[in-house]
Amino acid sequence: MDLAFAYAYLAAGIGAGLVTIGAGIGIGKLAASAMDGTARQPEASNDIRTTMIIAAAMLEGIALFGIVVTFLLVIKG
């Protein structure tokens, strides 16, 4: 095994971990803010839920893109 492969695997592992942690923190903050907004204005709960789902989908898309990049590091390495 070449040293470049080792660095590629290390970078992929660190990258996958950071992507997962970032997505988890982002979704957690998103859900907490949505629940806070719903508690403050219950009549706007449908709008808040819709916006939250759209934002969560975008955040998951970014996380998926990050995971794909880490897989490409392993394959390319």
C-alpha positions in Angstrom: 0.0 0.0 0.0 1.4 3.3 -1.0 1.6 6.3 1.3 -0.8 8.2 -1.0 -3.5 5.6 -0.5 -3.0 5.9 3.3 -3.5 9.7 3.1 -6.5 9.3 0.8 -8.1 6.9 3.3 -7.3 9.2 6.2 -8.7 12.3 4.4 -11.8 10.3 3.5 -12.4 9.2 7.0 -11.9 12.7 8.5 -14.1 14.2 5.8 -16.9 11.7 6.3 -16.8 12.3 10.0 -16.9 16.1 9.6 -19.7 15.9 7.1 -21.8 13.7 9.4 -21.2 15.9 12.5 -22.0 19.1 10.5 -25.2 17.7 9.1 -26.3 16.5 12.5 -25.6 19.9 14.1 -27.4 21.7 11.3 -30.5 19.6 11.4 -30.6 19.8 15.2 -30.4 23.6 15.1 -33.0 23.6 12.3 -35.5 21.5 14.3 -34.9 23.4 17.5 -35.6 26.7 15.8 -38.7 25.3 14.1 -40.1 24.1 17.4 -39.3 27.4 19.0 -41.1 29.3 16.2 -44.1 27.0 16.4 -44.3 27.4 20.2 -44.2 31.2 19.8 -46.7 31.4 16.9 -48.8 28.2 16.6 -50.9 29.6 13.8 -47.8 29.7 11.5 -46.9 26.0 12.2 -47.7 24.9 8.6 -45.5 27.5 7.1 -42.7 26.8 9.5 -42.9 23.1 8.9 -42.8 23.6 5.1 -39.8 25.8 5.4 -38.1 23.4 7.8 -38.6 20.4 5.4 -37.1 22.4 2.5 -34.1 23.5 4.5 -33.5 20.0 5.8 -33.6 18.6 2.3 -31.0 21.1 1.2 -28.8 20.4 4.2 -29.0 16.6 3.5 -28.1 17.3 -0.1 -25.0 19.1 1.0 -24.1 16.3 3.4 -24.6 13.7 0.6 -22.4 15.7 -1.7 -19.7 15.7 1.0 -19.9 12.0 1.4 -19.6 11.5 -2.4 -16.5 13.7 -2.4 -15.0 11.5 0.4 -15.7 8.4 -1.6 -14.1 9.9 -4.6 -11.0 10.5 -2.5 -10.8 6.8 -1.7 -11.4 5.7 -5.3 -9.0 8.3 -6.7 -6.3 7.8 -4.0 
